[in-house]
């Protein structure tokens, strides 16, 4: 266990950030899951709406420092590709 004052503070900060990041990453997974479920159900309107929400939220998490910019771009691109493939097939 840390003994120095600065090391103890570092432990507290890390714990707080870990909890915060876990919360937002779980929300992000659920948002992505909602887009995938809308695509699987075949509801184009719901999929597009869920995609808009996902795009906004994922980029919010970039500004909060939860994920990096390229990671967000990759996730959003993958979702766009999924929704667009559904609209072409329908």
Buried (B, 14 or more C-beta within 10 A) or exposed (E): EEEEEEEEEEEEEEEEEEEEBEEBEEEBEEBBEBBBEBBEEEBBEBBBBBBEEBBEBBBEBBEEEBBEEEEBEEBBEEBBEBBEEBEEEE
